[in-house]
Amino acid sequence: MKLYVLLVIFFGSTSLGSAYHNPHWGTGRSVMVHLFEWKWSDIAKECENFLGPNRYAGVQISPPNENFLESINNRPWSERYQPMSYKLITRSGNEAEFADMTRRCNAVGVRIYPDIVVNHMSSMSGLGVGGSSGQVDSGDFPGVPYTFDDFNNPRCRMDWNNPPTLRNCELDTLRDLNQTKENVRAAISNYMNHLIDLGVAGFRMDVMKHMWPQDLTVIWGRLKNLNVNHGFAANSRPFIVGEVYDDQVIQGSDFWHLGTTTEFRYPNAIAKSFRGQDSLKWLRTFGEGWGFHPTQYVLSFVTNHDTQREGLFSYKEGRLYKMAVAFHLAWPYGIPRIMSSYYFDTKFQGPPHDGNYNTLSPTFGSNGECNDNKWVCEHRWYQTVNMLQFRNTVGGAAVANWWDNGDNQIAFSRGNRGFMIFNGQYRVDLNVHIFTGLPAGFYCDLATGSLRGTFCTGTTVNVAADGYASIFLSSEAAEGYIALSVDARH
């Protein structure tokens, strides 16, 4: 069994406490994207053709290790979270394609963060996508290898109010690894170190909440520094973000010495706000002012691959979703990650595929967005790209010049670098003469178009010498916000 004793660990060095919080982004880059279920070869091309030129900072990718071949359920996305071995072969590609992806993406300044599934092995017996076998009852996974003694007691029953059972018992019948075992620690650290050798910048740790922090501390201590041959500075530690749902018994703060954690209160709150269940005026103190975790320990997001399938928020809500993403990228809280999806009708639907379940590549139209009715590609929506540029432009400028109408119309500036205004008021137009904090000039609204040379493809807003602008935003407008940036002044 894993230890039942909770250890308090004190760190005498701030460098140790912060070592896993640096995502190693290039200068002027500040947003990562989750290219959910994309193939490695397609991500490599996307880095070179789109992400790099548009100054995306990084990509979270789907788990790269071999998983159970779940053919009986039409190859759902969830099969990627059923490990059979740590061999680098999945429907996204093989090890050679993975190595080619990290090399090409790092070369254009885009970092790679694989999703790591090491809390458990598969809950299903049979073969993996690379031919490795696994037997759940016997605990025999020779592809690693793991045997019965490497797992916790399968008869242990999880109690959500009892922290030891959350860490020592099976999650949804997934065979739970005992990370106090030397064989398990060695297998996990060797797997992660192999990925570091291949050029990753860090990791997203799946269900980190269900692992003991003291076990992870030992494993993290065995991780290599990032590979300098891929452009990382000497002695750089890998970035870590852990999937942690806070509750009454386990908190994200339990893991902050090990990296950042997911702040799940953020997507819940932002969905309620932009769906009209809370007034937008309350966003004035959004983040730490709402009791959320300190910004330096947070990965922030509007939706992820789980929450969008649970109906929390997704591309399916169009205008409201774009408004929420715009606010997310304009507001200075956490390390922002945006979701890039494929169209789905059912909760467990896998990625677009051919008749043999080979994942299909996305295709793009003349506007640069996906056009095959299979991949959504939210990261290529011009509104998303423009808001990424907005965030890169405003940098660390503080929120200033807050305004609201007492309800669902709000505005704020980011210093003198950017200005945002939102109309979330149902059937009420926004019509104000408002201080923007911006230098005088004509600005291209990033919600309706882009600046191409000196030509704006969308609406132009005139900011006067005193910093004021007259702004009209219909409640029926296709985009429910206006975004102005000093880099889009003409």
C-alpha positions in Angstrom: 0.0 0.0 0.0 1.0 3.6 -0.4 1.9 5.5 2.8 -1.1 6.7 4.8 1.0 9.4 6.6 0.8 12.9 5.2 4.3 14.5 5.1 4.9 18.2 5.5 7.8 19.2 3.3 9.6 22.4 3.8 11.7 24.0 1.1 14.5 26.3 2.2 15.1 27.5 -1.4 12.6 29.4 -3.4 14.3 28.1 -6.6 13.3 24.6 -5.6 9.7 25.7 -5.0 9.5 27.5 -8.4 11.6 25.1 -10.5 8.6 23.5 -12.2 6.5 26.6 -12.8 8.5 28.0 -15.8 6.9 27.0 -19.1 10.0 28.1 -21.0 8.2 30.2 -23.5 10.0 32.5 -25.9 10.0 36.2 -25.6 6.6 37.8 -26.5 4.7 34.5 -26.3 2.1 33.8 -23.6 -0.5 31.2 -24.7 -0.5 27.4 -25.1 -3.1 25.4 -27.1 -4.3 21.8 -26.5 -4.3 20.1 -29.9 -6.5 17.3 -28.7 -5.9 14.0 -30.5 -3.9 15.6 -33.3 -1.2 13.4 -35.1 2.4 14.3 -34.4 3.1 14.9 -38.1 0.2 17.3 -38.3 1.4 19.2 -35.1 4.9 19.5 -36.6 3.4 21.1 -39.7 1.1 23.3 -37.6 4.0 24.6 -35.6 5.9 25.6 -38.7 2.9 26.9 -40.8 0.7 28.5 -38.1 1.6 28.3 -34.5 5.1 29.6 -34.8 4.3 32.5 -37.2 1.4 33.5 -35.0 3.5 33.4 -31.9 1.8 30.6 -30.0 4.0 29.6 -27.1 3.3 25.9 -26.8 1.2 22.8 -27.4 -0.3 20.3 -25.0 -0.5 17.0 -26.8 -2.5 13.8 -26.1 -0.8 11.0 -24.2 2.1 9.7 -26.3 2.4 6.2 -24.7 0.8 3.0 -25.9 -2.8 2.6 -24.9 -5.4 -0.2 -24.9 -6.9 -0.8 -28.4 -10.6 -0.2 -27.6 -12.1 -1.3 -30.9 -15.4 -2.5 -29.3 -16.4 1.1 -28.5 -15.5 2.7 -31.8 -12.0 3.9 -30.6 -13.2 6.6 -28.1 -10.9 9.5 -27.0 -10.8 7.9 -23.5 -8.7 4.9 -24.8 -5.7 7.3 -24.7 -6.0 7.2 -20.9 -5.8 3.4 -20.7 -2.1 2.8 -20.6 -0.6 -0.5 -21.7 3.0 0.4 -21.8 5.3 3.5 -22.0 6.3 2.7 -25.6 5.8 5.8 -27.8 3.2 4.5 -30.2 -0.4 5.7 -30.5 -2.8 6.6 -33.2 -1.1 10.0 -33.1 2.2 8.5 -34.3 5.3 6.6 -33.4 8.5 7.5 -31.6 10.3 8.8 -34.8 7.3 11.0 -35.6 7.3 12.3 -32.0 10.9 13.2 -32.1 10.5 14.9 -35.5 7.6 16.9 -34.1 9.5 18.2 -31.0 12.5 19.1 -33.1 10.5 21.1 -35.6 8.3 22.8 -33.1 11.2 23.8 -30.8 13.0 25.2 -33.9 10.1 27.7 -34.4 9.7 28.6 -30.7 6.8 26.4 -29.9 7.1 24.1 -26.8 5.6 20.7 -26.4 3.9 19.4 -23.3 2.7 15.7 -23.4 -0.2 14.5 -21.3 1.3 12.0 -18.8 -0.8 9.1 -17.5 1.1 7.3 -14.7 -1.4 7.0 -11.9 -2.7 3.8 -13.3 -2.7 1.3 -16.1 -5.6 0.1 -18.2 -8.8 -1.2 -16.7 -9.3 -3.6 -19.7 -7.3 -6.7 -20.6 -6.1 -7.3 -24.1 -3.8 -5.7 -26.6 -2.5 -2.2 -26.9 -2.2 -0.2 -30.1 1.5 -1.3 -30.4 0.9 -5.0 -29.7 1.7 -5.0 -26.0 -0.5 -7.2 -23.8 -2.0 -6.5 -20.5 -4.0 -8.5 -17.9 -5.9 -6.5 -15.4 -6.7 -9.3 -12.9 -3.1 -10.5 -12.7 -1.6 -7.0 -12.9 0.7 -8.3 -15.7 1.8 -5.5 -18.1 5.0 -6.9 -19.7 5.4 -4.0 -22.0 6.6 -1.8 -19.1 7.1 -4.3 -17.3 4.7 -4.2 -14.3 3.5 -7.2 -12.3 0.9 -7.8 -9.5 3.2 -6.4 -6.8 3.5 -3.0 -8.5 -0.2 -2.2 -7.9 -2.3 -1.3 -4.9 -4.9 -3.6 -3.5 -7.7 -3.9 -6.2 -10.2 -4.6 -3.4 -9.6 -1.1 -1.9 -12.7 1.1 -2.4 -12.4 4.8 -3.0 -14.1 7.2 -0.5 -14.1 10.8 -1.9 -14.0 12.1 1.7 -11.0 10.1 2.6 -7.6 11.3 1.1 -5.7 8.0 1.5 -8.3 6.1 -0.5 -8.2 8.7 -3.2 -4.5 8.0 -3.6 -4.5 4.2 -2.9 -7.6 2.9 -4.5 -8.6 2.5 -8.1 -10.1 5.4 -10.0 -13.0 4.1 -12.2 -11.6 0.5 -12.1 -8.3 1.7 -13.6 -5.5 -0.5 -12.2 -3.8 1.8 -9.6 0.0 1.9 -9.4 1.8 1.8 -6.1 4.3 4.6 -6.5 6.2 3.7 -3.3 7.6 0.8 -5.3 11.1 1.3 -6.7 10.1 -0.5 -9.9 7.2 1.9 -10.5 9.2 5.0 -9.7 12.0 3.9 -12.0 9.6 3.1 -14.9 7.8 6.5 -14.6 11.0 8.5 -14.3 12.6 6.6 -17.2 9.5 7.3 -19.4 9.5 11.0 -18.6 13.2 11.3 -19.0 13.0 9.7 -22.4 10.5 12.4 -23.4 12.9 15.0 -22.0 15.7 13.6 -24.2 13.3 13.9 -27.2 12.8 17.7 -26.5 9.7 18.2 -24.5 9.5 21.3 -22.3 7.4 19.8 -19.6 4.3 17.7 -18.8 0.6 17.8 -18.0 0.1 15.2 -15.3 -3.3 13.4 -15.6 -5.2 13.0 -12.3 -2.3 14.2 -10.2 -4.8 14.6 -7.4 -4.9 10.8 -7.0 -1.1 10.5 -6.4 0.8 11.1 -3.2 2.9 14.4 -3.3 5.7 12.7 -1.5 5.9 9.9 -4.1 6.0 12.5 -6.9 8.7 14.5 -5.1 10.9 11.4 -5.4 10.1 10.9 -9.0 10.6 14.6 -9.9 14.0 14.4 -8.2 15.0 11.8 -10.8 14.0 13.9 -13.8 16.7 15.2 -16.1 17.1 18.9 -16.9 15.6 19.9 -20.3 17.6 19.1 -23.4 19.9 22.0 -24.3 20.1 20.6 -27.9 16.5 21.7 -28.3 17.1 25.3 -27.3 16.6 25.1 -23.6 18.9 27.0 -21.2 21.3 24.8 -19.2 19.9 23.5 -15.9 16.3 24.1 -16.9 13.7 22.0 -15.0 10.6 20.7 -16.8 7.4 22.6 -16.5 4.7 20.7 -14.7 1.0 21.2 -14.6 -1.1 18.8 -12.5 -4.7 18.0 -13.0 -6.1 18.7 -9.5 -9.8 19.3 -8.6 -9.9 21.1 -5.3 -12.3 19.7 -2.7 -12.5 19.7 1.1 -9.8 17.1 1.5 -7.3 17.7 -1.3 -6.1 21.1 -2.5 -4.0 22.3 -5.3 -1.7 23.9 -2.8 -0.7 20.3 -1.8 1.2 20.1 -5.1 2.5 23.6 -5.7 6.1 22.6 -4.8 5.7 20.2 -7.7 4.4 22.7 -10.3 1.3 24.5 -11.3 -2.2 23.0 -11.0 -5.4 23.3 -12.9 -7.9 25.8 -11.3 -11.2 24.3 -12.1 -13.2 27.0 -10.4 -12.1 29.3 -13.3 -14.0 27.5 -16.1 -17.0 27.0 -13.9 -17.2 30.7 -13.0 -16.4 32.0 -16.5 -19.1 29.8 -18.0 -21.7 31.1 -15.5 -20.7 34.7 -16.2 -20.9 34.6 -20.0 -24.0 32.5 -20.0 -25.7 35.2 -18.0 -26.1 33.4 -14.7 -23.8 35.9 -13.0 -23.4 39.6 -13.8 -20.2 40.4 -15.7 -19.6 43.3 -13.3 -18.4 40.8 -10.8 -15.4 40.0 -13.0 -13.7 43.1 -11.8 -11.8 41.1 -9.2 -11.8 37.8 -11.2 -9.1 35.4 -10.1 -7.4 35.8 -6.7 -10.1 38.3 -5.8 -12.6 35.4 -6.0 -10.6 33.2 -3.7 -8.9 31.3 -6.6 -5.3 30.1 -6.3 -2.4 32.6 -6.6 -1.8 33.3 -10.3 1.8 32.0 -10.3 0.5 28.5 -9.4 -2.4 28.3 -11.9 -3.1 27.0 -15.4 -6.2 28.8 -16.5 -8.7 27.6 -19.1 -12.3 28.1 -20.3 -12.8 24.5 -21.2 -10.8 21.3 -21.6 -11.3 17.9 -23.2 -13.3 16.7 -20.2 -15.4 19.7 -19.3 -16.6 20.4 -22.9 -18.0 16.9 -23.1 -19.8 17.3 -19.8 -21.6 20.3 -21.2 -19.8 23.0 -19.3 -18.7 25.1 -22.3 -17.5 24.5 -25.8 -17.4 25.7 -29.4 -21.1 24.8 -29.6 -22.1 28.0 -27.8 -20.5 30.2 -30.5 -20.8 33.9 -29.6 -20.8 33.3 -25.8 -17.9 31.0 -26.0 -15.8 33.5 -28.1 -16.6 36.2 -25.6 -15.4 34.0 -22.8 -12.2 33.1 -24.6 -11.6 36.8 -25.4 -12.0 37.7 -21.7 -9.7 34.8 -20.7 -6.9 36.0 -23.0 -7.4 39.6 -22.1 -7.4 39.1 -18.3 -4.1 38.6 -16.5 -4.5 35.4 -14.5 -2.6 32.2 -14.6 -0.9 30.5 -17.5 -3.6 30.4 -20.3 -4.4 27.3 -22.3 -7.0 27.3 -25.0 -8.8 24.2 -26.4 -8.7 23.1 -30.0 -11.4 20.5 -30.6 -13.0 18.2 -33.1 -16.7 18.1 -33.7 -18.4 15.6 -31.4 -22.0 14.4 -30.9 -21.5 11.9 -28.1 -19.5 12.1 -24.9 -16.8 9.6 -25.8 -16.5 10.1 -29.5 -13.0 9.7 -30.8 -11.2 11.9 -33.3 -12.1 12.1 -37.0 -11.0 8.9 -38.7 -11.3 6.8 -41.8 -13.0 3.4 -42.1 -10.0 1.7 -40.4 -9.9 4.3 -37.6 -6.8 6.0 -38.8 -7.0 9.6 -37.5 -7.6 12.1 -40.3 -5.6 15.2 -40.8 -7.3 18.6 -40.7 -7.7 20.7 -43.8 -7.9 24.4 -44.1 -9.8 27.0 -46.2 -8.6 30.2 -47.8 -9.3 32.0 -44.5 -6.9 29.8 -42.7 -9.6 28.1 -40.6 -10.5 24.4 -40.6 -13.0 23.6 -43.4 -13.7 19.9 -43.3 -16.6 19.8 -40.8 -14.6 17.4 -38.7 -12.0 19.5 -36.9 -13.1 22.7 -35.1 -9.7 24.2 -34.7 -10.7 27.1 -32.4 -7.0 28.1 -32.2 -7.3 29.1 -35.9 -10.4 31.3 -35.5 -9.3 34.8 -36.3 -10.8 36.0 -33.1 -8.7 33.6 -31.1 -5.5 34.5 -33.0 -6.2 38.2 -32.6 -6.7 37.8 -28.8 -3.5 35.9 -28.6 -1.8 38.8 -30.3 -3.6 41.2 -27.8 -2.2 39.2 -24.9 1.3 39.1 -26.3 1.1 42.9 -26.9 -0.2 44.0 -23.5 2.3 41.7 -21.7 2.3 42.4 -18.0 0.4 45.7 -18.1 -2.0 46.0 -15.2 -5.8 46.1 -15.4 -6.9 49.7 -15.3 -9.9 52.0 -16.1 -12.5 49.5 -15.2 -16.1 50.5 -16.2 -19.4 48.7 -15.9 -23.1 49.6 -16.2 -24.0 47.9 -12.9 -24.8 44.7 -14.8 -23.5 42.9 -17.9 -21.7 45.6 -19.8 -18.1 46.0 -18.8 -14.8 47.5 -20.0 -11.2 47.7 -18.9 -7.8 48.6 -20.2 -4.5 46.8 -19.9 -2.4 49.8 -19.0 -2.0 51.9 -22.1 -1.5 48.9 -24.3 -5.0 47.4 -24.8 -8.7 48.0 -24.2 -11.6 45.6 -24.0 -15.3 46.2 -23.8 -18.1 43.5 -23.6 -21.8 43.6 -24.0 -23.4 40.7 -22.3 -26.7 42.5 -21.8 -29.6 40.7 -23.2 -31.4 42.8 -25.9 -29.7 46.0 -24.7 -27.3 47.8 -26.9 -24.1 49.3 -25.5 -23.6 53.0 -26.5 -20.9 54.9 -24.4 -18.3 57.6 -24.6 -15.6 56.0 -22.6 -12.0 56.5 -21.5 -9.8 53.8 -23.0 -6.4 54.6 -21.6 -5.0 54.3 -25.1 -2.9 56.7 -27.2 -4.8 58.7 -29.8 -5.4 57.1 -33.1 -7.5 54.8 -35.3 -7.7 51.3 -34.0 -8.7 48.1 -35.8 -11.2 46.1 -33.7 -9.7 42.7 -33.2 -13.1 41.1 -32.7 -14.4 42.0 -36.2 -11.2 42.0 -38.2 -7.4 42.3 -38.5 -5.0 45.0 -39.5 -3.3 44.2 -42.8 -0.7 46.9 -43.4 -2.7 50.0 -43.0 -6.1 48.4 -43.9 -8.5 47.2 -41.3 -10.7 44.3 -42.3 -13.2 45.0 -39.5 -14.6 48.0 -37.6 -12.4 51.0 -36.8 -12.5 52.8 -33.5 -11.2 56.4 -33.2 -9.5 57.2 -29.9 -9.3 60.9 -29.3 -6.3 62.8 -27.9 -7.8 62.7 -24.4 -8.0 58.9 -24.6 -11.8 58.8 -25.0 -13.7 56.9 -27.7 -17.4 56.7 -28.6 -18.3 53.0 -28.8 -21.5 51.3 -30.0 -21.9 47.6 -29.6 -25.3 46.1 -30.5 -26.7 43.3 -28.3 -27.2 41.4 -31.6 -23.7 41.9 -32.9 -22.0 38.7 -34.2 -19.2 39.3 -31.7 -20.2 40.5 -28.2 -17.0 42.5 -27.5 -14.5 45.0 -29.0 -10.8 44.6 -28.5 -8.2 47.3 -29.2 -4.5 47.0 -29.1 -1.7 49.5 -29.8 -0.2 47.0 -32.3 -3.4 47.3 -34.3 -3.4 51.1 -34.6 -3.4 52.6 -38.0 
